[in-house]
Every structure is written in C-alpha cells, then in structure tokens.
C-alpha cells in the first residue's frame, strides 16, 4: 500500500513539474524610459504630441513650435506650456519604443499613445 501511495505522489510531482509553460518568453516589463519620449509623434485617442529633445512641444510634424515641455522634479510627470492654453501636467506610466501610457491630471483616464 505504501508503494502505491509513494508512486502516486511521485507521479503527481512529475506531472506538476512538466505542466509549466516553458515555450513562451514573458513580455518584457514596460518601464518609464524617458530617453524614448523625444523626437517622435505620439498619437492617442483624443490628441497627439511631438516632444522635441530641445524642450519644444510641436505640431505633429515636429516643425511648428507650439510651446515647451519639461520633466517635473525628474519624476514621472511632465509639464507642457502652450500659448493661450493653461499649464498642463501629464503623468506617464511607461514609455517603450512604440507605446506610451499617460494621463492628463492625476484623476484623469489613462490613454495609450502609439508612435507614428
């Protein structure tokens, strides 16, 4: 009887070990890589941004300067100053080569922006 119990326990252990998913690599973590923000156009569901590396905030082509931008306190938020529009602070969760997750104001809704 003990041999049957040990055999069942061994068979269960082998089954559990072999059930792990070894064929797929996990998706890399999405982090806030500030170096990936600039010199590209980011398009979201309601708006788009072009942040130049010289601190200028531009139209979609990156040529027409609309205002300025800067990281606030070297944190996860950036300030956008545009003429005739009140100061805006965007909160950024992550930036990858092709995607950015951000929201306007702390209580805002997160939006996914895609590099165009």
Wavefront OBJ file of the C-alpha trace (Angstrom):
o trace
v 0.000 0.000 0.000
v 2.824 2.404 0.874
v 4.446 1.751 -2.520
v 1.221 2.754 -4.298
v 0.947 5.988 -2.276
v 4.604 6.876 -2.971
v 4.125 6.075 -6.650
v 1.026 8.334 -6.824
v 2.853 11.176 -5.076
v 5.825 10.805 -7.425
v 3.564 10.732 -10.493
v 1.717 13.861 -9.279
v 5.004 15.693 -8.645
v 6.306 14.849 -12.124
v 3.035 15.976 -13.683
v 3.113 19.326 -11.864
v 6.734 19.985 -12.839
v 6.085 19.234 -16.507
v 2.949 21.414 -16.693
v 4.918 24.655 -16.513
v 4.851 26.850 -19.626
v 8.426 26.699 -20.915
v 7.743 27.551 -24.541
v 6.944 31.255 -24.307
v 9.056 34.113 -23.059
v 7.343 36.593 -20.759
v 6.688 40.045 -22.176
v 9.355 42.500 -21.042
v 8.247 44.904 -18.327
v 7.046 48.265 -19.580
v 9.023 50.935 -17.781
v 9.364 54.689 -17.936
v 12.366 55.115 -20.225
v 12.468 58.900 -20.620
v 15.032 58.676 -23.420
v 12.333 57.194 -25.693
v 9.957 60.179 -25.442
v 11.542 62.706 -27.761
v 11.725 63.341 -31.493
v 8.674 61.314 -32.427
v 4.954 61.894 -32.753
v 2.726 60.145 -30.187
v -0.912 59.685 -31.191
v -3.645 58.913 -28.630
v -7.407 58.517 -28.852
v -8.112 62.241 -28.462
v -4.840 64.054 -29.018
v -1.248 63.721 -30.143
v 2.132 65.096 -29.115
v 5.530 65.742 -30.605
v 8.179 66.374 -27.945
v 11.472 67.548 -29.391
v 14.683 66.868 -27.484
v 15.390 70.625 -27.351
v 12.401 71.121 -24.991
v 9.957 72.333 -27.625
v 6.425 70.979 -27.903
v 5.404 70.864 -31.573
v 2.710 70.045 -34.069
v 2.542 66.540 -35.491
v 5.341 67.133 -37.996
v 7.758 68.314 -35.294
v 8.392 71.594 -37.098
v 5.841 74.150 -35.852
v 6.667 75.027 -32.252
v 3.552 75.339 -30.101
v 5.197 75.646 -26.695
v 7.663 73.998 -24.352
v 7.814 70.896 -22.176
v 9.951 69.700 -19.264
v 10.045 66.824 -16.772
v 8.883 67.942 -13.323
v 11.313 67.195 -10.483
v 12.895 64.410 -12.564
v 9.782 62.318 -11.827
v 7.085 60.607 -13.907
v 5.245 63.789 -14.842
v 5.911 66.428 -17.431
v 4.723 69.979 -17.793
v 3.523 71.299 -21.131
v 3.306 75.060 -21.640
v 1.459 76.229 -24.753
v 0.403 79.806 -25.520
v -3.277 80.516 -24.783
v -3.748 77.129 -23.037
v -3.445 76.718 -19.264
v -0.440 74.816 -17.927
v -0.874 71.065 -18.389
v 0.761 68.271 -16.432
v 0.874 64.805 -17.974
v 1.544 61.736 -15.836
v 3.440 58.978 -17.614
v 3.267 55.330 -16.532
v 5.617 53.895 -19.156
v 7.329 54.618 -22.466
v 8.599 51.928 -24.822
v 9.976 52.257 -28.362
v 6.450 52.299 -29.817
v 3.987 52.914 -26.973
v 3.368 55.352 -24.125
v 0.742 55.246 -21.379
v -0.171 58.665 -19.983
v -2.985 60.691 -18.461
v -3.765 64.361 -18.050
v -4.142 65.193 -14.341
v -3.816 62.699 -11.514
v -7.525 61.853 -11.653
v -7.584 61.561 -15.454
v -8.106 58.454 -17.524
v -5.098 56.540 -18.815
v -4.624 56.641 -22.579
v -2.296 54.613 -24.774
v -0.288 56.664 -27.265
v 1.282 54.992 -30.262
v 4.443 56.214 -32.005
v 3.543 57.338 -35.507
l 1 2 3 4 5 6 7 8 9 10 11 12 13 14 15 16 17 18 19 20 21 22 23 24 25 26 27 28 29 30 31 32 33 34 35 36 37 38 39 40 41 42 43 44 45 46 47 48 49 50 51 52 53 54 55 56 57 58 59 60 61 62 63 64 65 66 67 68 69 70 71 72 73 74 75 76 77 78 79 80 81 82 83 84 85 86 87 88 89 90 91 92 93 94 95 96 97 98 99 100 101 102 103 104 105 106 107 108 109 110 111 112 113 114 115 116
